[in-house]
Amino acid sequence: MTGTRPQTPAILLKGVKKTYGNFELGPVDLRIESGCIVAVVGPNGGGKSTLFGILMNLIQPDSGEVSLFGLAYPEDEVEIKRKVGYVPERPIGHDEMSSRALGEFFSYWYPRWDQRLYEDLLRRYEVDPDKRFGKLSKGMQRRLSFALALATGSELLLLDEPTAGVDPFARTEMLEDLSRFAEPGGHDDDRTVVFATQVVEEARHIADHMILVADGEFLGPYEKDALLDGWKTFWVDREPEGLIPGVVEVDGRSPARIVTDSPHETAEALSAQSVRMVRKASVDLEEILSHLMHRSKAERTAQR
Amino acid sequence: MNEKPKEPRLPLYLSMDNPEPMYSQIESQLRDLILADVLPSGSKLPSIRALASDLACSVITTRRAYEDLEREGFIRTRPGRGTVVAQIPEEKMSAHRREPVERALREAVRAGRRAGLSEEDLHHFLEEVLQTEETTVRGGTS
């Protein structure tokens, strides 16, 4: 099966650091296996776009190693870039070109350019083929950039907020197209997608793994379903006493709401205190992520 | 004009409030669909990515569910041809169909013991239940 055989990771970062003024990114150690969809989430200005810039060699790290498919910058730059479809936060040099012209331009560069897919996507996303990029609305520009990236037929897609400013219906369609792109079959390689988003719901819907980026710090990758399966909310009849293993947060007294990242241990400790369980429920992905972020922040502050 | 390839969709449902992990919810629901013959042998199943996308879970989860069901002999995957429901021997089907019934009966017997019923009481009770159930079923269909 694809997931278990050892292979060159799609992306490997080792000790990558970058400093601008008083913004410090990293050190980042990150390994992304090929064949998965990874969501990068976190507040604006946290370092998401810097990560994409580093992966595209638009930003050179101060130290550390970056490799894609086992290849490295600068010597393998051309080979790497022919295998990567990229949606930047703000595309440069597209403004004067129509989607038709952009398609022709991209088709020279990418050996596996798929013109049929490109035309199909533009039609479905209702992008005017003759209108210049700069004249399109923000949402239309995102759809066009996304269609360009998908049609490259690349092994790896790096998408920096591809759905920002896109209306919910088109957004759903884009996510479906993305998951179809990642489908093994019809092409013989494992396709990998890394996309940044501000919308946790998007990540919940299609990602296999999640990376959290905040204040230049990286957390994860986390296996998304392991987070959802591993965190629970317990409603109990009274507030437990002392330290309970796994408890991340306790809210209220009677009934009390407990968030745990180790449900079995927590449930045992509660029953040892004869605290009665009123209801068990899941925890929102958004809430889990916010706990993980606060925890890491608290740990860093404690270390200083 | 829409060129979306069609993937078979399945009547599966993941409950986040279920204490069972997602992969195991998929496994037991798929097993039930196969045992109930809703998915007869040879039925084509969606790819792990398509199923993940449909259920909003990850391919790690769907791959695990498929691997477990394949090991149990319910489904088989052929490279390049996708995953289909396997030919399941009749003895195995009936053994699996008996399983939930046996579990329910054992639980009923335990509940009876806790309530202080004797073996004879339990036999009578079962017969009573059988009779009332039979009349309800008849009443319902006539």
Chai-1 contact restraints between the chains, C-beta under 6 A:
chainA,res_idxA,chainB,res_idxB,connection_type,confidence,min_distance_angstrom,max_distance_angstrom,comment,restraint_id
A,D120,B,E3,contact,1.0,0.0,6.0,A-B,restraint_1
A,S179,B,S53,contact,1.0,0.0,6.0,A-B,restraint_2
A,A182,B,R49,contact,1.0,0.0,6.0,A-B,restraint_3
A,E183,B,R49,contact,1.0,0.0,6.0,A-B,restraint_4
A,H205,B,A56,contact,1.0,0.0,6.0,A-B,restraint_5
A,D208,B,S58,contact,1.0,0.0,6.0,A-B,restraint_6
A,D208,B,V59,contact,1.0,0.0,6.0,A-B,restraint_7
A,D208,B,I60,contact,1.0,0.0,6.0,A-B,restraint_8
A,E223,B,I60,contact,1.0,0.0,6.0,A-B,restraint_9
A,K224,B,S58,contact,1.0,0.0,6.0,A-B,restraint_10
A,D225,B,M22,contact,1.0,0.0,6.0,A-B,restraint_11
A,D225,B,C57,contact,1.0,0.0,6.0,A-B,restraint_12
A,D225,B,S58,contact,1.0,0.0,6.0,A-B,restraint_13
A,D225,B,T61,contact,1.0,0.0,6.0,A-B,restraint_14
A,D229,B,P21,contact,1.0,0.0,6.0,A-B,restraint_15
A,A281,B,D17,contact,1.0,0.0,6.0,A-B,restraint_16
A,S282,B,M16,contact,1.0,0.0,6.0,A-B,restraint_17
A,S282,B,D17,contact,1.0,0.0,6.0,A-B,restraint_18
